[in-house]
Amino acid sequence: MINAGVAQSYLAVDEAAVYWFKRAIETNPNVAAFVHVYLAAALAHLGRIEEARTSIQTGLAIDPNFTLAHFHASSPTDNPTCLAQRVRIAEGMRNAGLPEK
């Protein structure tokens, strides 16, 4: 479920990403912080800013050190297409209130 959400995020299919991330959270309430942060990005891209901010706060409660700098540092590839999508995802995270550093 998490991988499906991440894949949908990279494809900019935000409604589907929200669906998969919410399913992952429902299935495992102890899921990692990044799932909540990715969910927040997708919600922000859909204009659901209040929900996105709540998701960021939940993610930060799990991992207070998760920042945009952390997200950028964890890039799994140097593929230009993937990196372009990461910029878009990071924009959603920023709009949802994820701290820069």
VENSUL-V148682 format. One record per residue. N is the residue number from 1. SS is DSSP state (A for helix, B for strand, O for the rest). PSI is psi in radians with two decimals (* if undefined). D_CENTER is the distance of its C-alpha to the mean C-alpha in whole Angstrom. Layout:
BEGIN
N&SS&PSI&D_CENTER  N&SS&PSI&D_CENTER
END
This chain:
BEGIN
1&O&-0.75&14  2&A&-0.80&11  3&A&-0.64&12  4&A&-0.72&12  5&A&-0.78&9  6&A&-0.77&8  7&A&-0.77&11  8&A&-0.60&11  9&A&-0.77&8  10&A&-0.43&10  11&O&-0.03&13  12&O&0.57&12  13&O&1.36&13  14&A&-0.64&10  15&A&-0.78&13  16&A&-0.67&13  17&A&-0.78&9  18&A&-0.81&9  19&A&-0.89&13  20&A&-0.70&12  21&A&-0.70&9  22&A&-0.68&11  23&A&-0.74&14  24&A&-0.73&13  25&A&-0.71&13  26&A&-0.66&16  27&A&-0.67&17  28&O&1.61&17  29&O&-0.29&16  30&O&0.36&16  31&O&2.73&13  32&O&2.70&11  33&A&-0.67&9  34&A&-0.45&6  35&A&-0.76&6  36&A&-0.63&6  37&A&-0.75&4  38&A&-0.72&1  39&A&-0.77&5  40&A&-0.73&5  41&A&-0.81&5  42&A&-0.75&6  43&A&-0.73&9  44&A&-0.72&10  45&A&-0.43&11  46&O&0.01&13  47&O&0.21&14  48&O&1.13&13  49&A&-0.73&13  50&A&-0.76&15  51&A&-0.71&12  52&A&-0.76&9  53&A&-0.67&11  54&A&-0.71&12  55&A&-0.69&9  56&A&-0.79&9  57&A&-0.67&12  58&A&-0.78&12  59&A&-0.73&9  60&A&-0.47&12  61&A&-0.57&15  62&A&-0.78&14  63&O&1.62&13  64&O&-0.22&15  65&O&0.01&15  66&O&2.11&11  67&O&3.02&11  68&A&-0.63&10  69&A&-0.71&13  70&A&-0.78&12  71&A&-0.83&9  72&A&-0.63&12  73&A&-0.34&15  74&O&0.32&13  75&O&2.18&13  76&O&-0.03&15  77&O&2.89&17  78&O&0.26&19  79&O&2.17&19  80&A&-0.65&19  81&A&-0.79&18  82&A&-0.77&15  83&A&-0.64&15  84&A&-0.72&15  85&A&-0.61&12  86&A&-0.62&10  87&A&-0.77&12  88&A&-0.79&11  89&A&-0.76&7  90&A&-0.63&8  91&A&-0.74&10  92&A&-0.73&8  93&A&-0.77&6  94&A&-0.79&10  95&A&-0.47&11  96&A&-0.19&10  97&O&0.24&11  98&O&2.27&10  99&O&2.60&13  100&O&-0.84&14  101&O&*&16
END
